[in-house]
Amino acid sequence: MSLTPRVDSCRCDHECQLKTSWSPSNPGRRFYGCKIKKDKGGCNYFRWFHDEFPSQANRVIWGLLNKVKAFEEETGEIVSPGRLTRAWIMLMVVLSW
């Protein structure tokens, strides 16, 4: 068994990019997509990276995102992407237990 995740190729025959959804129904859910935008001639390839998150995970993620947004509005300080990444990793570790 390989520890390296399989990377899809899209219909354009390019290696797909692993992206993150921030839609209300799938916050933080990873997916493969064509690296060329559809309006630039891409094929609009799409496939989820993992199975669907449990609804509890979605509620936790949205709660955390709302807290970050409230903090940013209150302090006028933008939370750095690195700080969010660390929080995201910690959340995934907790949810995986």
BELLIN-V724089 format. One record per residue. N is the residue number from 1. PHI is phi in degrees with one decimal (* if undefined). Layout:
N&PHI ; N&PHI
//
This chain:
1&* ; 2&-89.1 ; 3&-86.0 ; 4&-82.8 ; 5&-66.6 ; 6&-71.3 ; 7&-106.2 ; 8&-73.5 ; 9&-111.0 ; 10&-85.9 ; 11&-68.7 ; 12&-82.0 ; 13&67.8 ; 14&-104.5 ; 15&-71.1 ; 16&-72.9 ; 17&-94.8 ; 18&-88.3 ; 19&-120.5 ; 20&-121.9 ; 21&-83.1 ; 22&-122.9 ; 23&-73.4 ; 24&-58.4 ; 25&-85.4 ; 26&-140.0 ; 27&-66.3 ; 28&78.5 ; 29&-79.5 ; 30&-88.6 ; 31&-150.8 ; 32&-92.1 ; 33&-144.9 ; 34&-57.9 ; 35&-77.1 ; 36&-98.6 ; 37&-62.1 ; 38&-57.7 ; 39&-71.1 ; 40&-105.3 ; 41&102.1 ; 42&-71.4 ; 43&-92.2 ; 44&65.4 ; 45&-60.5 ; 46&-151.5 ; 47&-157.2 ; 48&-64.3 ; 49&-77.0 ; 50&-127.9 ; 51&-64.3 ; 52&-61.0 ; 53&-66.9 ; 54&-64.0 ; 55&-59.9 ; 56&-62.1 ; 57&-62.4 ; 58&-60.7 ; 59&-64.2 ; 60&-64.0 ; 61&-60.1 ; 62&-64.9 ; 63&-61.8 ; 64&-66.2 ; 65&-62.4 ; 66&-65.2 ; 67&-65.8 ; 68&-62.3 ; 69&-61.4 ; 70&-62.4 ; 71&-61.5 ; 72&-62.6 ; 73&-67.7 ; 74&-69.0 ; 75&-98.0 ; 76&73.2 ; 77&-104.3 ; 78&-85.1 ; 79&-76.7 ; 80&-66.1 ; 81&-57.7 ; 82&-62.9 ; 83&-65.9 ; 84&-66.4 ; 85&-62.5 ; 86&-61.7 ; 87&-64.6 ; 88&-62.9 ; 89&-63.5 ; 90&-61.9 ; 91&-62.1 ; 92&-64.2 ; 93&-64.1 ; 94&-62.8 ; 95&-68.0 ; 96&-76.9 ; 97&-74.8
//
